[in-house]
Amino acid sequence: MSERHKDDERLDPSRVKDARTGDSAAANRIREQAKYVDLQIQQAMARGEFDNLPGAGKPIKNLGAEHDPDWWVKQLIEREQITGVLPPALQLRKDDAELDAKLDALHVESVVRTELEEFNARVIKARYTPVDGPPLITQPRDVEAEVSAWRERRAARHAVRREQPVSEAKQVRRRWFRRGIRHTEG
């Protein structure tokens, strides 16, 4: 063997050939990799490194369900709470179902009207857009009727709050807050 080949072997051990098989050390390592991995797993199990892992002894979620090729996308959407990826018809159905709760979170009638008008504009726009997915069955909302229903729900919530006794902690906080306002005014 020439001096150059000996230097190459010293610098790169993977180029060393096995005298019996004539294979390189890298080829042997790849061939024996499965045995090496199994040995590492067995040793880790013997040390107890796989004991008390989260989810141990629990069934794997959705294991027996039908095969869905898009399972990972659906889990990503659920886990990351991604919105706005539904076809327009389905997104409008979902928004329609959540609209009352969204309106109840608002405190000003003009904002409620604006929200309803924007929702109706999206429904009308979807009607004039070529169908991309399931059919559109969502109807625009009557703004006046919805605002009236919003007022009634709001009045009912306020009536319930008035009937509930005020806790001592809230009374103390109010007194302090009022005292602070008087102090700053004077």
Secondary structure, 3 states (H helix, E strand, C coil): CCHHHHHHHHHCHHHCECCCCCCEHHHHHHHCHHHHHHHHHHHHHHHCCCCCCCCCCCCCCCCCCCCCCCHHHHHHHHHHCCCCCCCHHHHHHHHHHHHHHHHHCCCCHHHHHHHHHHHHHHHHHHHCCCCCCCCCCCCCCCHHHHHHHHHHHHHHHHHHHHHCCCCHHHHHHHHHHHHHHHHHHC
